[in-house]
Amino acid sequence: MKLPKEITNGFLIFVGIALFFLLMELLNLSNLFYLRLLNVLFIFYGVNRSLKMNLAEGKNGFVPNAISAMVTSFTAVVVSIVALLIYSYAKGGDRYVKSLSEAFMFGGEPSVTTYCLSLFFEGTASCIIVTLLLMLYWNNKYAAD
């Protein structure tokens, strides 16, 4: 059974982000919050890859490609949040998240669940923004209604 390209590219985004964050932690750079913002490059790459694959297959409808882009990025967000949840509990749960939140833009003392839920909403917003930007970029390649 072959996985759809959206799922495959979503997992590709996840692998890129996971390796990036593990490398940052290995190099003791995880406290630099601005480096965390570079994960959007992996999202752009994966979603753009899905859109290119759709165009190569002759699928040039705007709405189906927008849905494909959203599914790709949302797959990456869901898998990344689940992995973060597992990783957080493996590294000490709330204590680990507290150390992350000091370097990130959280106030108070978030729990693992609160942290993951907040990142889920942030990731969902990122999905929408990346999809809209790439759909605008590829706009002239799609069939007009």
C-alpha positions in Angstrom: 0.0 0.0 0.0 1.4 3.3 -1.0 0.9 6.3 1.3 -0.6 9.5 -0.2 2.0 12.1 -1.0 0.5 14.4 1.6 1.2 11.9 4.4 4.6 11.1 3.1 5.6 14.8 2.8 4.1 15.4 6.2 6.3 12.8 7.7 9.2 14.2 5.8 8.5 17.6 7.4 8.3 15.9 10.8 11.7 14.1 10.3 13.3 17.4 9.3 11.9 19.3 12.3 12.7 16.4 14.7 16.3 16.2 13.5 16.7 19.9 13.7 15.5 20.2 17.2 17.5 17.2 18.4 20.6 18.7 16.8 19.9 22.0 18.6 19.6 20.2 21.9 22.7 18.2 21.2 24.6 21.4 20.5 23.1 23.1 23.6 21.4 25.7 21.3 17.8 24.8 22.3 17.6 27.9 24.6 17.9 30.2 21.6 14.2 30.7 20.7 14.9 32.4 17.4 16.6 29.2 16.0 13.3 27.4 16.8 11.6 29.7 14.2 13.6 28.1 11.4 11.4 25.0 11.6 9.0 26.9 9.2 11.6 26.3 6.4 10.9 22.5 6.7 7.2 23.2 6.5 7.6 25.3 3.4 9.8 22.6 1.8 7.3 19.8 2.4 4.2 21.7 1.4 5.9 23.0 -1.7 7.0 19.5 -2.5 3.4 18.3 -2.4 2.2 21.1 -4.6 5.0 20.4 -7.1 4.0 16.7 -7.2 0.4 17.7 -7.8 1.3 19.9 -10.7 3.5 17.2 -12.1 0.5 14.8 -12.0 -1.6 17.3 -13.9 -3.7 18.3 -10.8 -4.0 22.0 -11.2 -7.3 22.8 -9.5 -6.9 25.5 -6.8 -9.1 24.0 -4.1 -7.8 20.4 -4.3 -4.2 21.7 -4.1 -5.0 24.0 -1.2 -6.5 21.0 0.6 -3.5 18.9 -0.3 -1.2 21.6 1.1 -3.2 21.8 4.4 -3.3 18.0 4.8 0.5 17.9 4.3 1.3 20.6 6.9 -1.4 19.4 9.3 0.0 15.9 9.2 3.4 17.3 10.2 1.9 19.3 13.0 0.0 16.4 14.5 2.9 13.9 14.3 5.3 16.6 15.7 3.0 17.3 18.7 2.6 13.6 19.5 6.4 13.2 19.3 6.9 16.2 21.5 4.4 14.8 24.0 6.3 11.5 24.2 9.7 13.2 24.2 8.6 15.6 27.0 7.5 12.8 29.3 10.6 10.8 28.5 12.8 13.8 29.5 11.0 14.5 32.8 7.5 15.8 32.0 6.5 19.1 33.5 10.1 19.8 34.6 11.3 19.5 31.1 8.5 21.7 29.7 9.2 24.3 32.4 12.8 24.5 31.1 11.5 24.9 27.6 9.0 27.6 28.5 11.7 29.7 30.2 13.4 30.1 26.8 10.2 30.3 24.9 7.4 32.8 25.0 5.3 31.1 27.7 4.3 32.7 31.0 3.6 30.9 34.2 4.3 27.2 34.5 2.7 25.3 31.7 2.1 21.5 32.0 3.1 19.2 29.2 -0.5 19.1 28.0 -0.8 22.9 28.0 2.5 23.3 26.2 1.5 20.8 23.5 -1.9 22.2 23.1 -0.5 25.7 22.7 2.0 24.5 20.1 -0.8 22.6 18.3 -2.7 25.9 17.9 0.4 27.7 16.8 1.2 24.9 14.4 -2.3 25.0 12.9 -2.0 28.7 12.4 1.4 28.1 10.7 -0.2 25.5 8.4 -2.8 28.0 7.3 -0.2 30.8 6.7 2.2 28.5 4.8 -0.6 27.1 2.7 -1.9 30.6 1.8 1.6 31.9 1.0 2.4 28.9 -1.3 -1.0 29.0 -2.9 -0.4 32.6 -3.8 3.1 31.7 -5.1 1.8 28.9 -7.3 -1.5 30.8 -8.2 -0.7 31.2 -11.9 -0.2 27.4 -12.3 -3.8 26.5 -11.4 -6.8 26.4 -13.6 -9.2 29.4 -13.4 -12.7 28.7 -12.3 
